[in-house]
Structures are given as C-alpha cells and as structure tokens.
Amino acid sequence: MGTPIDVRQIRGADWYEEADLTKRAWRLSLMTYGTCVYWMNGDKQIMKKGELLLIPAGVPFYAKSIPTVTHTQLVVEWTEDAPQTLSVLGREEVLKHKPGCYELLLERMNGIHQQWQERPSYYAMMIEALLTEVLIYISRELDKGVIPPEKHLHAERMKSYIERHYREKITKEELGDVIGKTPNYAATLFKRVTGQTISQYVHAQRMKRAAYLLTESQLTVQEIAVFLGYQDLSYFYRIHKRITGSAPSDLLHERPRTV
C-alpha cells in the first residue's frame, strides 16, 4: 500500500477544492451526509450519501458544495509507491460507486480518520492496513459484478428492519418475509450486498448503540447488555471486544461527571 499523505473529514456548505496534481496521489472520498459535486475531465458527478469516489493519481478534478446544502465526506489521499494487485487500483478511470458494504467502509474510514487525528504509535501503518481493507472490500464487490438495483433495494429494506428491531433476535425467516423471498435467498442476498452476515450486521448495530450508552448514560454494563439483547454478560463482552477491540468497561471513564 502507498503512503497516506492526507486524511480529512470535510463538512459544510461552502467547500471548494481543486486537484493538486503535483502530489501524484490517489483520492478516495466516502460521502456520509448530504450532496456535493465533482467535475473530472468535464464530466459532472453529483455525489450523495452512501456513495464513494475513487480518483486515480494524475486525474484533474475540482469539486464544491451545492449552495445552501450541507454535506460531509471522509477523504483519504495516498501515494502509490509500487504496483498493486487489487483490481480497483488497476483502473485508470474514475470510479463512482454505491457500495453495498457501505457500513464496513464507513467503520474503516472513521478508523483511518481517528488514527490520523490522534497519531498514536504506528498510526501510519494502521492507516495503511485499514485503507487496504477498504480497497479489498471495494475490489471484491466490483469483481462480483454490478448488483442490480432491485437487490440493493431488498438489502436496504432488510437493513431498515434490523435497525428498527436490533435489540430482538432477528432470523432469516423474518427478513425473507420483509422482502417476500425465501429465508435462504434473503440471507444469501444480504451477505452478497453488504459483505456481512445477518448476525454480524445485528451485532454491529448493537455495538453502535452500546458506544452511546456506555459513554452518555448512567446505566451499568450489565443493564446495557440486557437492554441490547444480551442476557449473558460475558457474551456481550466477547462481542464488544471482537467488534471494537476494547472491553465495554473501557469506555466508562468517558462518561460526563454527575453533580
């Protein structure tokens, strides 16, 4: 993987940027909110939440916010020092893509941004590792071919159902009913589009809520585990450690002090 040279979170409604071609850097942008516009070689691309843009080194572009429209995007730029084996890096044209594995990419991109801001030991190596993961997920998805819009729609409906019922036990039978398909079809389609199994996605949604409750509420770890659907506290600890890399109790010190 090449060397990261810049990582940013762009926010606002008055942003403008032009390519600095002296960098000879690749650029990956993941839209996390709102809408903005990129122009590349005279081609206009309107970028929306959930989409990514990969611009190869040496491709000129300029981009800006849409007036009065707030947007956010995570941007990573890196130099490619050696030939790469990933298919996504073998392309010469710009890639605009709506990834089915958006949640996985967002998690890694947030990790890259955090490493860049905090600069802990070996942060550059960690950024390269996370960026490699991102590019692998994109390559795998592209290698499988374009996912039809109907399948994206089915996956979005299943994700919406999970996000409403994440505290409950969710089965492939339920999700099959949600999209009017067989349970096995629903499970296979979900993994194909999102890159995660149903169970992995449910646990990920629970851990997002856990992060908020552990830092902002006064509930005990046991109470949070039960609230999220984990009756076994040790199992909650194992899942939290596996997904976040830390124990739930490690976040308790971030709680605001009570008077």
DOVEXKOL-666846 format. One record per residue (C-alpha): residue number from 1; residue in one letter; x, y, z. Coordinates in steps of 0.05 Angstrom, whole numbers, m for minus. Layout:
@num = NUM | residu = A | X = X | Y = Y | Z = Z
...
//
This chain:
@num = 1 | residu = M | X = 0 | Y = 0 | Z = 0
@num = 2 | residu = G | X = 24 | Y = 70 | Z = m14
@num = 3 | residu = T | X = 38 | Y = 124 | Z = 38
@num = 4 | residu = P | X = m21 | Y = 163 | Z = 65
@num = 5 | residu = I | X = m9 | Y = 238 | Z = 56
@num = 6 | residu = D | X = m75 | Y = 268 | Z = 79
@num = 7 | residu = V | X = m138 | Y = 247 | Z = 115
@num = 8 | residu = R | X = m196 | Y = 295 | Z = 125
@num = 9 | residu = Q | X = m268 | Y = 300 | Z = 143
@num = 10 | residu = I | X = m299 | Y = 354 | Z = 100
@num = 11 | residu = R | X = m361 | Y = 389 | Z = 127
@num = 12 | residu = G | X = m403 | Y = 448 | Z = 107
@num = 13 | residu = A | X = m439 | Y = 484 | Z = 51
@num = 14 | residu = D | X = m383 | Y = 529 | Z = 26
@num = 15 | residu = W | X = m328 | Y = 480 | Z = 7
@num = 16 | residu = Y | X = m287 | Y = 484 | Z = m57
@num = 17 | residu = E | X = m226 | Y = 445 | Z = m78
@num = 18 | residu = E | X = m183 | Y = 432 | Z = m139
@num = 19 | residu = A | X = m135 | Y = 374 | Z = m151
@num = 20 | residu = D | X = m62 | Y = 386 | Z = m134
@num = 21 | residu = L | X = m31 | Y = 345 | Z = m189
@num = 22 | residu = T | X = 39 | Y = 354 | Z = m161
@num = 23 | residu = K | X = 21 | Y = 305 | Z = m106
@num = 24 | residu = R | X = 11 | Y = 247 | Z = m154
@num = 25 | residu = A | X = m37 | Y = 219 | Z = m104
@num = 26 | residu = W | X = m98 | Y = 174 | Z = m107
@num = 27 | residu = R | X = m160 | Y = 201 | Z = m73
@num = 28 | residu = L | X = m217 | Y = 163 | Z = m41
@num = 29 | residu = S | X = m279 | Y = 201 | Z = m17
@num = 30 | residu = L | X = m337 | Y = 168 | Z = 20
@num = 31 | residu = M | X = m399 | Y = 210 | Z = 26
@num = 32 | residu = T | X = m431 | Y = 206 | Z = 95
@num = 33 | residu = Y | X = m484 | Y = 261 | Z = 90
@num = 34 | residu = G | X = m516 | Y = 307 | Z = 40
@num = 35 | residu = T | X = m495 | Y = 322 | Z = m31
@num = 36 | residu = C | X = m437 | Y = 354 | Z = m67
@num = 37 | residu = V | X = m410 | Y = 359 | Z = m138
@num = 38 | residu = Y | X = m345 | Y = 336 | Z = m171
@num = 39 | residu = W | X = m321 | Y = 353 | Z = m242
@num = 40 | residu = M | X = m269 | Y = 307 | Z = m275
@num = 41 | residu = N | X = m248 | Y = 316 | Z = m347
@num = 42 | residu = G | X = m311 | Y = 357 | Z = m359
@num = 43 | residu = D | X = m355 | Y = 302 | Z = m330
@num = 44 | residu = K | X = m401 | Y = 324 | Z = m274
@num = 45 | residu = Q | X = m414 | Y = 275 | Z = m217
@num = 46 | residu = I | X = m466 | Y = 290 | Z = m164
@num = 47 | residu = M | X = m444 | Y = 253 | Z = m101
@num = 48 | residu = K | X = m496 | Y = 232 | Z = m49
@num = 49 | residu = K | X = m494 | Y = 198 | Z = 19
@num = 50 | residu = G | X = m473 | Y = 125 | Z = 14
@num = 51 | residu = E | X = m431 | Y = 135 | Z = m49
@num = 52 | residu = L | X = m356 | Y = 133 | Z = m59
@num = 53 | residu = L | X = m310 | Y = 166 | Z = m109
@num = 54 | residu = L | X = m241 | Y = 138 | Z = m125
@num = 55 | residu = I | X = m197 | Y = 184 | Z = m167
@num = 56 | residu = P | X = m132 | Y = 155 | Z = m194
@num = 57 | residu = A | X = m67 | Y = 195 | Z = m188
@num = 58 | residu = G | X = m59 | Y = 247 | Z = m241
@num = 59 | residu = V | X = m132 | Y = 257 | Z = m258
@num = 60 | residu = P | X = m152 | Y = 330 | Z = m253
@num = 61 | residu = F | X = m215 | Y = 349 | Z = m216
@num = 62 | residu = Y | X = m249 | Y = 405 | Z = m180
@num = 63 | residu = A | X = m306 | Y = 399 | Z = m131
@num = 64 | residu = K | X = m351 | Y = 442 | Z = m89
@num = 65 | residu = S | X = m412 | Y = 442 | Z = m44
@num = 66 | residu = I | X = m481 | Y = 455 | Z = m71
@num = 67 | residu = P | X = m503 | Y = 524 | Z = m46
@num = 68 | residu = T | X = m542 | Y = 521 | Z = 20
@num = 69 | residu = V | X = m534 | Y = 445 | Z = 22
@num = 70 | residu = T | X = m492 | Y = 417 | Z = 79
@num = 71 | residu = H | X = m452 | Y = 354 | Z = 66
@num = 72 | residu = T | X = m398 | Y = 312 | Z = 99
@num = 73 | residu = Q | X = m347 | Y = 266 | Z = 67
@num = 74 | residu = L | X = m287 | Y = 227 | Z = 91
@num = 75 | residu = V | X = m226 | Y = 235 | Z = 45
@num = 76 | residu = V | X = m161 | Y = 196 | Z = 43
@num = 77 | residu = E | X = m104 | Y = 212 | Z = m4
@num = 78 | residu = W | X = m43 | Y = 168 | Z = m13
@num = 79 | residu = T | X = 16 | Y = 158 | Z = m60
@num = 80 | residu = E | X = 22 | Y = 92 | Z = m96
@num = 81 | residu = D | X = 95 | Y = 72 | Z = m90
@num = 82 | residu = A | X = 91 | Y = 3 | Z = m120
@num = 83 | residu = P | X = 47 | Y = m38 | Z = m167
@num = 84 | residu = Q | X = m16 | Y = m62 | Z = m133
@num = 85 | residu = T | X = m52 | Y = m128 | Z = m141
@num = 86 | residu = L | X = m121 | Y = m102 | Z = m121
@num = 87 | residu = S | X = m166 | Y = m97 | Z = m181
@num = 88 | residu = V | X = m194 | Y = m29 | Z = m160
@num = 89 | residu = L | X = m124 | Y = 1 | Z = m166
@num = 90 | residu = G | X = m114 | Y = m27 | Z = m235
@num = 91 | residu = R | X = m162 | Y = 22 | Z = m266
@num = 92 | residu = E | X = m144 | Y = 87 | Z = m299
@num = 93 | residu = E | X = m213 | Y = 117 | Z = m299
@num = 94 | residu = V | X = m251 | Y = 149 | Z = m241
@num = 95 | residu = L | X = m296 | Y = 102 | Z = m202
@num = 96 | residu = K | X = m363 | Y = 127 | Z = m175
@num = 97 | residu = H | X = m397 | Y = 71 | Z = m136
@num = 98 | residu = K | X = m453 | Y = 59 | Z = m87
@num = 99 | residu = P | X = m424 | Y = 2 | Z = m44
@num = 100 | residu = G | X = m468 | Y = m50 | Z = m13
@num = 101 | residu = C | X = m416 | Y = m56 | Z = 42
@num = 102 | residu = Y | X = m422 | Y = 18 | Z = 60
@num = 103 | residu = E | X = m425 | Y = 6 | Z = 135
@num = 104 | residu = L | X = m360 | Y = m34 | Z = 133
@num = 105 | residu = L | X = m326 | Y = 20 | Z = 93
@num = 106 | residu = L | X = m352 | Y = 75 | Z = 139
@num = 107 | residu = E | X = m325 | Y = 39 | Z = 200
@num = 108 | residu = R | X = m256 | Y = 32 | Z = 170
@num = 109 | residu = M | X = m255 | Y = 103 | Z = 143
@num = 110 | residu = N | X = m274 | Y = 130 | Z = 211
@num = 111 | residu = G | X = m217 | Y = 89 | Z = 240
@num = 112 | residu = I | X = m169 | Y = 119 | Z = 190
@num = 113 | residu = H | X = m192 | Y = 190 | Z = 208
@num = 114 | residu = Q | X = m185 | Y = 176 | Z = 282
@num = 115 | residu = Q | X = m114 | Y = 148 | Z = 273
@num = 116 | residu = W | X = m95 | Y = 209 | Z = 232
@num = 117 | residu = Q | X = m121 | Y = 258 | Z = 284
@num = 118 | residu = E | X = m94 | Y = 223 | Z = 346
@num = 119 | residu = R | X = m27 | Y = 200 | Z = 316
@num = 120 | residu = P | X = m14 | Y = 142 | Z = 364
@num = 121 | residu = S | X = 46 | Y = 97 | Z = 356
@num = 122 | residu = Y | X = 48 | Y = 64 | Z = 287
@num = 123 | residu = Y | X = m11 | Y = 104 | Z = 264
@num = 124 | residu = A | X = 14 | Y = 107 | Z = 192
@num = 125 | residu = M | X = 19 | Y = 31 | Z = 189
@num = 126 | residu = M | X = m51 | Y = 25 | Z = 219
@num = 127 | residu = I | X = m78 | Y = 74 | Z = 167
@num = 128 | residu = E | X = m46 | Y = 33 | Z = 111
@num = 129 | residu = A | X = m77 | Y = m31 | Z = 140
@num = 130 | residu = L | X = m146 | Y = 0 | Z = 146
@num = 131 | residu = L | X = m142 | Y = 31 | Z = 77
@num = 132 | residu = T | X = m121 | Y = m36 | Z = 48
@num = 133 | residu = E | X = m183 | Y = m67 | Z = 79
@num = 134 | residu = V | X = m226 | Y = m13 | Z = 48
@num = 135 | residu = L | X = m196 | Y = m25 | Z = m21
@num = 136 | residu = I | X = m203 | Y = m100 | Z = m14
@num = 137 | residu = Y | X = m277 | Y = m94 | Z = 3
@num = 138 | residu = I | X = m287 | Y = m49 | Z = m58
@num = 139 | residu = S | X = m248 | Y = m95 | Z = m103
@num = 140 | residu = R | X = m287 | Y = m157 | Z = m80
@num = 141 | residu = E | X = m352 | Y = m122 | Z = m93
@num = 142 | residu = L | X = m332 | Y = m98 | Z = m162
@num = 143 | residu = D | X = m302 | Y = m166 | Z = m181
@num = 144 | residu = K | X = m371 | Y = m198 | Z = m168
@num = 145 | residu = G | X = m403 | Y = m151 | Z = m218
@num = 146 | residu = V | X = m456 | Y = m97 | Z = m213
@num = 147 | residu = I | X = m511 | Y = m111 | Z = m163
@num = 148 | residu = P | X = m579 | Y = m98 | Z = m194
@num = 149 | residu = P | X = m619 | Y = m40 | Z = m163
@num = 150 | residu = E | X = m674 | Y = m89 | Z = m142
@num = 151 | residu = K | X = m624 | Y = m128 | Z = m98
@num = 152 | residu = H | X = m598 | Y = m63 | Z = m68
@num = 153 | residu = L | X = m670 | Y = m45 | Z = m51
@num = 154 | residu = H | X = m682 | Y = m113 | Z = m18
@num = 155 | residu = A | X = m618 | Y = m104 | Z = 23
@num = 156 | residu = E | X = m638 | Y = m34 | Z = 44
@num = 157 | residu = R | X = m706 | Y = m59 | Z = 67
@num = 158 | residu = M | X = m674 | Y = m114 | Z = 108
@num = 159 | residu = K | X = m624 | Y = m65 | Z = 139
@num = 160 | residu = S | X = m681 | Y = m17 | Z = 157
@num = 161 | residu = Y | X = m718 | Y = m75 | Z = 191
@num = 162 | residu = I | X = m656 | Y = m94 | Z = 230
@num = 163 | residu = E | X = m643 | Y = m22 | Z = 251
@num = 164 | residu = R | X = m714 | Y = m19 | Z = 280
@num = 165 | residu = H | X = m710 | Y = m87 | Z = 315
@num = 166 | residu = Y | X = m636 | Y = m95 | Z = 330
@num = 167 | residu = R | X = m650 | Y = m109 | Z = 404
@num = 168 | residu = E | X = m690 | Y = m171 | Z = 385
@num = 169 | residu = K | X = m670 | Y = m238 | Z = 357
@num = 170 | residu = I | X = m674 | Y = m230 | Z = 282
@num = 171 | residu = T | X = m678 | Y = m290 | Z = 236
@num = 172 | residu = K | X = m671 | Y = m301 | Z = 162
@num = 173 | residu = E | X = m743 | Y = m323 | Z = 162
@num = 174 | residu = E | X = m765 | Y = m254 | Z = 186
@num = 175 | residu = L | X = m722 | Y = m219 | Z = 134
@num = 176 | residu = G | X = m748 | Y = m266 | Z = 80
@num = 177 | residu = D | X = m818 | Y = m243 | Z = 98
@num = 178 | residu = V | X = m795 | Y = m170 | Z = 96
@num = 179 | residu = I | X = m775 | Y = m176 | Z = 23
@num = 180 | residu = G | X = m823 | Y = m230 | Z = 2
@num = 181 | residu = K | X = m769 | Y = m282 | Z = m12
@num = 182 | residu = T | X = m746 | Y = m348 | Z = 18
@num = 183 | residu = P | X = m703 | Y = m346 | Z = 82
@num = 184 | residu = N | X = m641 | Y = m374 | Z = 47
@num = 185 | residu = Y | X = m648 | Y = m324 | Z = m10
@num = 186 | residu = A | X = m653 | Y = m267 | Z = 39
@num = 187 | residu = A | X = m592 | Y = m289 | Z = 78
@num = 188 | residu = T | X = m550 | Y = m300 | Z = 15
@num = 189 | residu = L | X = m571 | Y = m234 | Z = m15
@num = 190 | residu = F | X = m557 | Y = m196 | Z = 49
@num = 191 | residu = K | X = m486 | Y = m224 | Z = 52
@num = 192 | residu = R | X = m475 | Y = m212 | Z = m22
@num = 193 | residu = V | X = m495 | Y = m139 | Z = m19
@num = 194 | residu = T | X = m469 | Y = m117 | Z = 50
@num = 195 | residu = G | X = m409 | Y = m162 | Z = 58
@num = 196 | residu = Q | X = m436 | Y = m182 | Z = 126
@num = 197 | residu = T | X = m480 | Y = m238 | Z = 152
@num = 198 | residu = I | X = m546 | Y = m221 | Z = 184
@num = 199 | residu = S | X = m517 | Y = m237 | Z = 252
@num = 200 | residu = Q | X = m455 | Y = m194 | Z = 240
@num = 201 | residu = Y | X = m498 | Y = m135 | Z = 220
@num = 202 | residu = V | X = m543 | Y = m142 | Z = 281
@num = 203 | residu = H | X = m484 | Y = m144 | Z = 328
@num = 204 | residu = A | X = m453 | Y = m83 | Z = 293
@num = 205 | residu = Q | X = m518 | Y = m43 | Z = 303
@num = 206 | residu = R | X = m520 | Y = m63 | Z = 376
@num = 207 | residu = M | X = m448 | Y = m41 | Z = 387
@num = 208 | residu = K | X = m462 | Y = 27 | Z = 357
@num = 209 | residu = R | X = m517 | Y = 36 | Z = 409
@num = 210 | residu = A | X = m472 | Y = 7 | Z = 463
@num = 211 | residu = A | X = m419 | Y = 60 | Z = 449
@num = 212 | residu = Y | X = m470 | Y = 115 | Z = 462
@num = 213 | residu = L | X = m499 | Y = 83 | Z = 525
@num = 214 | residu = L | X = m431 | Y = 67 | Z = 555
@num = 215 | residu = T | X = m407 | Y = 139 | Z = 547
@num = 216 | residu = E | X = m470 | Y = 180 | Z = 555
@num = 217 | residu = S | X = m517 | Y = 142 | Z = 602
@num = 218 | residu = Q | X = m511 | Y = 122 | Z = 675
@num = 219 | residu = L | X = m533 | Y = 50 | Z = 663
@num = 220 | residu = T | X = m487 | Y = m6 | Z = 687
@num = 221 | residu = V | X = m453 | Y = m51 | Z = 636
@num = 222 | residu = Q | X = m499 | Y = m107 | Z = 657
@num = 223 | residu = E | X = m561 | Y = m63 | Z = 645
@num = 224 | residu = I | X = m535 | Y = m42 | Z = 577
@num = 225 | residu = A | X = m521 | Y = m114 | Z = 557
@num = 226 | residu = V | X = m592 | Y = m135 | Z = 575
@num = 227 | residu = F | X = m622 | Y = m74 | Z = 540
@num = 228 | residu = L | X = m586 | Y = m92 | Z = 476
@num = 229 | residu = G | X = m609 | Y = m164 | Z = 479
@num = 230 | residu = Y | X = m550 | Y = m199 | Z = 512
@num = 231 | residu = Q | X = m573 | Y = m238 | Z = 573
@num = 232 | residu = D | X = m502 | Y = m266 | Z = 583
@num = 233 | residu = L | X = m455 | Y = m210 | Z = 604
@num = 234 | residu = S | X = m393 | Y = m249 | Z = 585
@num = 235 | residu = Y | X = m420 | Y = m258 | Z = 514
@num = 236 | residu = F | X = m433 | Y = m183 | Z = 509
@num = 237 | residu = Y | X = m360 | Y = m171 | Z = 530
@num = 238 | residu = R | X = m335 | Y = m220 | Z = 477
@num = 239 | residu = I | X = m377 | Y = m189 | Z = 421
@num = 240 | residu = H | X = m357 | Y = m118 | Z = 442
@num = 241 | residu = K | X = m283 | Y = m137 | Z = 444
@num = 242 | residu = R | X = m287 | Y = m171 | Z = 376
@num = 243 | residu = I | X = m321 | Y = m113 | Z = 341
@num = 244 | residu = T | X = m290 | Y = m53 | Z = 375
@num = 245 | residu = G | X = m224 | Y = m80 | Z = 401
@num = 246 | residu = S | X = m238 | Y = m59 | Z = 472
@num = 247 | residu = A | X = m279 | Y = m81 | Z = 532
@num = 248 | residu = P | X = m345 | Y = m45 | Z = 547
@num = 249 | residu = S | X = m317 | Y = m23 | Z = 615
@num = 250 | residu = D | X = m260 | Y = 14 | Z = 580
@num = 251 | residu = L | X = m310 | Y = 67 | Z = 556
@num = 252 | residu = L | X = m339 | Y = 83 | Z = 624
@num = 253 | residu = H | X = m286 | Y = 135 | Z = 640
@num = 254 | residu = E | X = m313 | Y = 178 | Z = 583
@num = 255 | residu = R | X = m380 | Y = 189 | Z = 618
@num = 256 | residu = P | X = m395 | Y = 260 | Z = 639
@num = 257 | residu = R | X = m388 | Y = 272 | Z = 713
@num = 258 | residu = T | X = m453 | Y = 276 | Z = 753
@num = 259 | residu = V | X = m462 | Y = 331 | Z = 803
//
